[in-house]
Amino acid sequence: MNPNALQILTPTGGAGAVIAAAGGVDGDTIVSEYYGRFYNRVRRGSVYSIGCGLTALSAATILLTASAQPIVGVWNPANSGVNLVLLQAMLRDLINNVTSVALGDFVWAQSLNNASLSAGLNPFNRKSGASSGSAAKAFALSTASLLTGLTNNLVVAEPAEFNTASGLLTTTVAASTPTPSVSGVENFDGSWIVPPGGVLALLNTVSVTTHSVAARLMWDEVPV
């Protein structure tokens, strides 16, 4: 085959037509994005996510032990045979009370070499929409799912790229005013992998109940 030509593969992987590659005046290859950047992995059925409906923070969302309740999180069983390649996370934080205090910060905490967590949820597949097929177990504040069975305590790895809604120390939020809220997206794009036995959790650092959050965590399951 002409080394300067591109071979087009059908969705099932069979051989298709051969066309000439497009090039720029400086010898660069001209490419275009085939749908969005996640499309091919989603189409192959290997992308999963867990979502958290709007729920108030609690004393459990700051813990680093087996009693912790992640806002969202994921556990990769030791025998899964896959790496969990993080793609993206989102979080919305809003004040739910007329008097609110700061929640500290949002952080990502992790733990390695965990053999058996018993309270995880089934993630849903971004292609089929079914809550089945994943090698992982997930956690979400809106559905009780503590890190029961955690072998090694979590360690805060880094701050999450999410702002917090302003912590108000006085009674300033009235029914006639908008509820202060912020939203954010953190794009990992494969820059963080949860290996077999690993746990990753999104937490906050100061115990409060006057903030409510909604969140999502999305990853790709890739053979080790």
Residue frames relative to the residue before (quaternion, step in Angstrom):
aa qw qx qy qz dx dy dz
M 1.0000 0.0000 0.0000 0.0000 0.00 0.00 0.00
N 0.5897 -0.5682 0.4419 0.3662 3.57 -1.09 0.68
P 0.3991 -0.7427 0.4756 0.2508 3.67 -0.58 1.07
N 0.6803 0.4743 -0.2890 0.4783 3.59 1.23 -0.32
A 0.5928 0.5483 -0.3653 0.4631 3.56 1.30 0.31
L 0.3529 -0.7098 0.5684 0.2204 3.54 -1.24 0.48
Q 0.2638 -0.7481 0.5866 0.1631 3.55 -0.98 0.87
I 0.2878 -0.7706 0.5507 0.1416 3.55 -0.76 1.09
L 0.1964 -0.7799 0.5858 0.1003 3.58 -0.83 1.01
T 0.4579 -0.6590 0.5209 0.2911 3.53 -1.09 0.76
P 0.6864 -0.4878 0.3292 0.4272 3.63 -1.20 0.31
T 0.6926 0.4486 -0.2883 0.4859 3.61 1.16 -0.50
G 0.6057 -0.5981 0.3465 0.3943 3.58 1.23 0.10
G 0.4993 0.6605 -0.4348 0.3541 3.61 1.22 0.02
A 0.6026 -0.5665 0.4140 0.3802 3.54 -1.23 0.38
G 0.1125 -0.7984 0.5897 0.0466 3.52 -1.05 0.82
A 0.7923 -0.2766 0.2215 0.4966 3.52 -1.18 -0.61
V 0.2972 -0.7142 0.6038 0.1924 3.54 -1.33 0.40
I 0.0132 -0.8008 0.5983 -0.0235 3.55 -0.79 1.04
A 0.5798 -0.5767 0.4394 0.3716 3.53 -1.23 0.41
A 0.4665 -0.6618 0.5086 0.2928 3.56 -1.06 0.78
A 0.3887 -0.7118 0.5354 0.2357 3.55 -1.09 0.75
G 0.0545 -0.8153 0.5765 -0.0044 3.56 -0.92 0.91
G 0.4601 -0.6738 0.5117 0.2691 3.52 -1.25 0.57
V 0.7024 -0.4779 0.3224 0.4174 3.57 -1.28 0.17
D 0.6976 0.4364 -0.2726 0.4987 3.60 1.20 -0.38
G 0.6214 -0.5735 0.3333 0.4169 3.56 1.23 0.30
D 0.4883 0.6573 -0.4420 0.3662 3.60 1.23 0.17
T 0.4790 -0.6600 0.5006 0.2905 3.55 -1.18 0.63
I 0.2833 -0.7479 0.5784 0.1610 3.56 -0.92 0.93
V 0.0218 0.7945 -0.6045 0.0539 3.56 -0.76 1.11
S 0.1676 -0.7505 0.6238 0.1396 3.54 -1.27 0.31
E 0.5185 -0.6485 0.4618 0.3120 3.56 -1.15 0.63
Y 0.3221 -0.7392 0.5687 0.1626 3.53 -0.89 1.07
Y 0.7570 -0.1736 0.0372 0.6288 3.57 0.06 1.34
G 0.7473 -0.3669 0.2721 0.4826 3.61 -1.12 -0.58
R 0.7046 -0.5043 0.3041 0.3959 3.54 -1.29 0.28
F 0.6883 0.4666 -0.2960 0.4699 3.61 1.16 -0.39
Y 0.4492 0.7581 -0.4242 0.2087 3.57 1.22 -0.41
N 0.6944 0.4933 -0.3100 0.4223 3.61 0.69 -1.00
R 0.6692 0.4797 -0.3127 0.4736 3.59 0.94 -0.80
V 0.6349 0.5152 -0.3332 0.4695 3.59 0.99 -0.77
R 0.6496 0.5282 -0.3185 0.4445 3.59 0.93 -0.89
R 0.6754 0.4845 -0.2907 0.4739 3.58 1.08 -0.67
G 0.5164 -0.7049 0.3764 0.3078 3.58 1.28 -0.03
S 0.5758 0.6324 -0.3628 0.3699 3.60 1.22 0.25
V 0.6041 0.5568 -0.3560 0.4452 3.61 1.27 0.06
Y 0.0475 -0.7981 0.5995 -0.0369 3.53 -0.87 1.09
S 0.0489 -0.7955 0.6014 0.0561 3.56 -1.27 0.28
I 0.2064 -0.7200 0.6427 0.1612 3.50 -1.41 0.24
G 0.1519 -0.8010 0.5756 0.0638 3.56 -0.99 0.84
C 0.2172 -0.7503 0.6125 0.1215 3.53 -1.22 0.62
G 0.3254 -0.7337 0.5657 0.1891 3.56 -0.75 1.06
L 0.6966 -0.4947 0.3141 0.4140 3.55 -1.22 0.50
T 0.1423 0.7869 -0.5703 0.1876 3.55 -0.57 1.28
A 0.5109 -0.6502 0.4663 0.3144 3.57 -1.04 0.74
L 0.5099 -0.6115 0.5124 0.3218 3.55 -1.15 0.69
S 0.1488 -0.7912 0.5895 0.0662 3.55 -1.24 0.43
A 0.7006 -0.4372 0.3444 0.4466 3.54 -1.33 0.00
A 0.6436 0.5484 -0.3226 0.4254 3.62 1.15 -0.53
T 0.6403 0.5526 -0.3397 0.4115 3.61 1.16 -0.42
I 0.6531 0.4664 -0.3365 0.4927 3.60 1.26 0.21
L 0.5473 0.6609 -0.3832 0.3419 3.59 1.25 -0.24
L 0.2894 -0.7541 0.5700 0.1506 3.55 -1.27 0.55
T 0.5811 0.5844 -0.3438 0.4500 3.56 1.32 0.32
A 0.7349 -0.3941 0.3087 0.4576 3.55 -1.32 -0.20
S 0.6283 0.5269 -0.3343 0.4646 3.60 1.27 -0.24
A 0.4491 0.7035 -0.4464 0.3227 3.60 1.26 0.01
Q 0.1733 -0.7337 0.6468 0.1151 3.52 -1.27 0.65
P 0.2783 -0.7772 0.5374 0.1722 3.61 -0.26 1.19
I 0.5265 -0.5564 0.5253 0.3704 3.54 -1.23 0.50
V 0.6927 -0.1906 0.0868 0.6902 3.50 1.13 -0.89
G 0.1133 0.7960 -0.5886 0.0841 3.56 -1.14 0.53
V 0.1965 -0.7758 0.5910 0.1014 3.52 -1.34 0.14
W 0.1542 -0.7488 0.6378 0.0933 3.55 -1.21 0.68
N 0.2063 -0.7579 0.6110 0.0989 3.53 -0.95 1.00
P 0.3595 -0.7600 0.4910 0.2282 3.63 -0.30 1.17
A 0.6233 -0.5991 0.3640 0.3465 3.54 -1.08 0.80
N 0.7523 0.3678 -0.1995 0.5089 3.59 1.08 -0.68
S 0.3232 0.7985 -0.4677 0.1980 3.61 1.21 0.33
G 0.3152 -0.7648 0.5023 0.2519 3.58 1.04 -0.75
V 0.7150 0.3843 -0.2497 0.5279 3.60 1.26 0.13
N 0.3438 -0.6449 0.6282 0.2670 3.49 -1.42 0.27
L 0.3073 -0.7115 0.5945 0.2142 3.57 -1.10 0.67
V 0.1397 -0.8082 0.5713 0.0311 3.56 -0.33 1.30
L 0.3247 -0.7809 0.4991 0.1886 3.56 -0.37 1.22
L 0.2096 -0.7896 0.5697 0.0897 3.54 -0.96 0.95
Q 0.8037 -0.1772 0.1904 0.5352 3.58 0.67 -1.05
A 0.0528 -0.7609 0.6438 0.0620 3.54 -1.27 0.51
M 0.0809 -0.7708 0.6267 0.0813 3.55 -1.23 0.48
L 0.0335 -0.7898 0.6121 0.0202 3.54 -1.23 0.50
R 0.1147 -0.7458 0.6519 0.0748 3.54 -1.17 0.75
D 0.0816 -0.7924 0.6045 0.0092 3.56 -0.87 0.99
L 0.0778 0.7979 -0.5954 0.0524 3.58 -0.80 0.95
I 0.4785 -0.6545 0.5120 0.2839 3.54 -1.19 0.64
N 0.1844 -0.8331 0.5188 0.0527 3.56 -0.73 1.09
N 0.7316 0.3678 -0.2041 0.5364 3.57 1.29 0.12
V 0.5720 -0.6120 0.4120 0.3585 3.58 -1.09 0.60
T 0.7442 0.2192 -0.1688 0.6080 3.58 1.23 -0.37
S 0.0563 0.8232 -0.5557 0.1017 3.56 -0.52 1.15
V 0.2006 -0.7552 0.6102 0.1309 3.55 -1.20 0.60
A 0.6572 -0.5344 0.3612 0.3900 3.55 -1.25 0.44
L 0.3990 -0.7324 0.5094 0.2121 3.56 -1.08 0.79
G 0.5738 -0.5496 0.3921 0.4637 3.57 1.28 0.03
D 0.6273 -0.4771 0.4034 0.4649 3.54 -0.63 -1.15
F 0.4104 -0.6335 0.5742 0.3171 3.53 -1.32 0.23
V 0.0179 -0.8167 0.5751 -0.0449 3.58 -0.84 1.01
W 0.3501 -0.6684 0.6086 0.2455 3.50 -1.35 0.42
A 0.0470 -0.7897 0.6116 -0.0089 3.56 -0.82 1.05
Q 0.0993 -0.8185 0.5656 0.0181 3.55 -1.01 0.79
S 0.0926 -0.7537 0.6478 0.0606 3.51 -1.38 0.36
L 0.2447 -0.7761 0.5686 0.1202 3.57 -1.10 0.73
N 0.8350 0.2697 -0.1756 0.4462 3.54 -1.40 0.28
N 0.3523 0.7131 -0.5164 0.3173 3.55 0.76 1.12
A 0.3120 -0.8205 0.4596 0.1348 3.53 -0.54 1.22
S 0.8452 -0.0028 0.0718 0.5296 3.60 0.87 -0.83
L 0.0293 0.7590 -0.6477 0.0588 3.56 -0.51 1.24
S 0.2789 -0.8447 0.4469 0.0946 3.54 -0.64 1.16
A 0.7289 0.4671 -0.2424 0.4379 3.61 1.16 -0.36
G 0.3822 0.7591 -0.4599 0.2574 3.59 1.21 0.30
L 0.4164 -0.6925 0.5445 0.2249 3.51 -1.33 0.47
N 0.5031 -0.6257 0.4964 0.3301 3.56 -1.27 0.34
P 0.3627 -0.7235 0.5390 0.2333 3.63 -0.66 1.04
F 0.3644 -0.7167 0.5304 0.2689 3.57 -1.20 0.29
N 0.4936 -0.6761 0.4840 0.2550 3.49 -1.13 0.85
R 0.4296 -0.7426 0.4584 0.2322 3.58 -0.74 1.07
K 0.6414 0.4865 -0.3367 0.4885 3.60 1.25 -0.15
S 0.7919 0.3307 -0.1660 0.4858 3.58 0.69 -1.09
G 0.3833 -0.7238 0.4859 0.3051 3.57 1.13 -0.61
A 0.5594 0.6127 -0.3811 0.4080 3.58 1.30 -0.06
S 0.3925 -0.6955 0.5472 0.2507 3.56 -1.11 0.69
S 0.5567 0.5542 -0.4031 0.4695 3.53 0.64 1.20
G 0.6988 0.5086 -0.3476 0.3636 3.52 -1.33 0.31
S 0.6033 0.5775 -0.3639 0.4125 3.59 1.17 -0.38
A 0.4294 -0.6765 0.5360 0.2658 3.54 -1.18 0.64
A 0.6757 0.5122 -0.2647 0.4594 3.57 1.28 -0.41
K 0.2709 -0.6816 0.6376 0.2357 3.49 -1.46 0.06
A 0.2116 -0.8059 0.5478 0.0759 3.55 -0.99 0.85
F 0.2689 -0.7537 0.5861 0.1273 3.54 -1.35 0.31
A 0.0334 0.7927 -0.6065 0.0514 3.56 -1.06 0.77
L 0.5460 -0.6528 0.4297 0.3018 3.55 -0.91 0.97
S 0.6790 0.5192 -0.2996 0.4238 3.59 0.98 -0.77
T 0.7320 0.2372 -0.1857 0.6111 3.60 1.30 -0.18
A 0.4788 -0.7048 0.4236 0.3075 3.60 -0.37 1.20
S 0.2299 0.7563 -0.5685 0.2280 3.56 -0.57 1.20
L 0.0549 -0.8264 0.5601 -0.0213 3.55 0.33 1.31
L 0.5484 -0.6062 0.4617 0.3443 3.57 -1.29 0.30
T 0.0712 0.8390 -0.5319 0.0899 3.56 0.95 0.94
G 0.7799 0.2899 -0.2343 0.5029 3.57 -0.77 1.06
L 0.3712 0.7329 -0.4887 0.2937 3.58 1.29 0.06
T 0.3501 -0.7625 0.5127 0.1822 3.58 -0.74 1.08
N 0.8019 0.1435 -0.0290 0.5793 3.55 0.90 -1.01
N 0.5288 -0.6596 0.4304 0.3163 3.57 -0.82 0.98
L 0.5563 -0.5888 0.4765 0.3418 3.52 -1.22 0.56
V 0.1506 -0.7374 0.6501 0.1042 3.51 -1.31 0.52
V 0.4430 -0.6803 0.5057 0.2920 3.59 -0.83 0.94
A 0.2550 -0.8004 0.5318 0.1075 3.55 -0.69 1.15
E 0.7761 -0.2050 0.1800 0.5685 3.57 0.89 -0.93
P 0.5765 -0.5614 0.4407 0.3977 3.59 -1.21 0.33
A 0.4280 -0.6574 0.5513 0.2840 3.54 -1.17 0.61
E 0.4925 -0.6813 0.4661 0.2757 3.56 -1.16 0.62
F 0.4629 0.6555 -0.4560 0.3848 3.56 0.84 1.04
N 0.3828 -0.6929 0.5619 0.2401 3.55 -1.01 0.84
T 0.3392 -0.7113 0.5702 0.2321 3.56 -1.29 0.31
A 0.5183 -0.5974 0.5009 0.3515 3.54 -1.16 0.60
S 0.6108 -0.6000 0.3730 0.3575 3.57 -0.98 0.85
G 0.3336 -0.7292 0.5640 0.1970 3.55 -0.89 0.97
L 0.1687 -0.8211 0.5418 0.0614 3.57 -0.42 1.22
L 0.2751 -0.7938 0.5271 0.1279 3.56 -0.74 1.07
T 0.7250 0.3382 -0.2263 0.5558 3.59 1.26 -0.10
T 0.5874 -0.5811 0.4267 0.3677 3.56 -1.25 0.35
T 0.1782 0.8229 -0.5102 0.1755 3.53 0.11 1.34
V 0.6509 0.4844 -0.3258 0.4854 3.60 1.20 -0.23
A 0.0367 -0.8099 0.5850 -0.0216 3.57 -0.39 1.21
A 0.6806 -0.4970 0.3450 0.4132 3.54 -1.25 0.33
S 0.6899 0.4934 -0.2811 0.4489 3.58 1.11 -0.58
T 0.6730 0.4675 -0.2987 0.4891 3.61 1.26 -0.06
P 0.5906 -0.5765 0.4152 0.3827 3.59 -1.12 0.53
T 0.4746 -0.6494 0.5088 0.3068 3.57 -1.10 0.66
P 0.4261 -0.7058 0.4932 0.2775 3.62 -0.68 1.03
S 0.1401 0.7897 -0.5852 0.1197 3.58 -0.82 0.95
V 0.1066 -0.7634 0.6328 0.0735 3.55 -1.28 0.48
S 0.1310 -0.7722 0.6165 0.0803 3.56 -1.19 0.58
G 0.0311 0.8080 -0.5879 0.0252 3.56 -1.14 0.58
V 0.2263 -0.7393 0.6195 0.1356 3.53 -1.33 0.42
E 0.1319 -0.7623 0.6289 0.0777 3.55 -1.02 0.88
N 0.1868 -0.7933 0.5749 0.0730 3.56 -0.64 1.16
F 0.2067 -0.7805 0.5817 0.0989 3.55 -0.51 1.21
D 0.0488 -0.8501 0.5201 0.0665 3.58 1.04 -0.86
G 0.7548 -0.4131 0.2095 0.4644 3.57 0.93 0.92
S 0.5089 0.6798 -0.4098 0.3331 3.60 1.23 0.09
W 0.7438 0.2498 -0.1847 0.5919 3.62 1.28 0.04
I 0.0953 -0.7870 0.6093 0.0154 3.55 -0.90 1.02
V 0.2285 -0.7251 0.6329 0.1468 3.55 -1.01 0.89
P 0.2467 -0.8102 0.5138 0.1370 3.62 -0.32 1.21
P 0.6877 -0.4264 0.3485 0.4731 3.60 -1.22 0.10
G 0.7725 0.2825 -0.2542 0.5087 3.54 -0.87 1.04
G 0.6049 0.6010 -0.3355 0.4004 3.57 1.27 -0.27
V 0.1546 -0.7450 0.6420 0.0939 3.52 -1.29 0.59
L 0.0482 -0.7705 0.6352 0.0222 3.56 -1.05 0.82
A 0.0011 0.8129 -0.5807 0.0458 3.57 -0.87 0.97
L 0.2941 -0.7006 0.6227 0.1870 3.53 -1.18 0.76
L 0.0162 0.8098 -0.5809 0.0806 3.57 -0.66 1.19
N 0.2912 -0.6760 0.6100 0.2933 3.53 -1.36 -0.10
T 0.4955 -0.7337 0.4102 0.2190 3.60 -1.17 0.36
V 0.7369 0.2867 -0.2149 0.5732 3.63 1.22 -0.14
S 0.4534 -0.7148 0.4646 0.2602 3.56 -0.77 1.06
V 0.1877 0.7530 -0.6076 0.1692 3.55 -0.66 1.20
T 0.2226 -0.7520 0.5983 0.1641 3.55 -1.30 0.34
T 0.5851 0.6217 -0.3483 0.3871 3.59 1.31 -0.09
H 0.6381 0.4150 -0.3434 0.5502 3.56 1.30 0.36
S 0.1402 -0.7568 0.6314 0.0945 3.57 -1.08 0.77
V 0.1419 -0.8074 0.5714 0.0380 3.56 -1.04 0.80
A 0.1007 -0.7126 0.6854 0.1113 3.49 -1.38 0.43
A 0.0127 0.8323 -0.5494 0.0727 3.60 -0.92 0.79
R 0.1174 -0.7572 0.6367 0.0865 3.52 -1.40 0.22
L 0.0617 -0.7595 0.6456 0.0505 3.57 -1.17 0.67
M 0.0563 -0.8132 0.5788 -0.0220 3.58 -0.80 1.06
W 0.0288 0.8057 -0.5878 0.0671 3.57 -0.95 0.90
D 0.3700 -0.6824 0.5883 0.2266 3.51 -1.41 0.31
E 0.2589 -0.7649 0.5695 0.1536 3.60 -0.92 0.88
V 0.0309 -0.8276 0.5541 -0.0844 3.53 -0.37 1.37
P 0.5132 -0.6523 0.4475 0.3330 3.63 -0.77 0.91
V 0.5343 -0.6432 0.4522 0.3104 3.55 -1.00 0.91
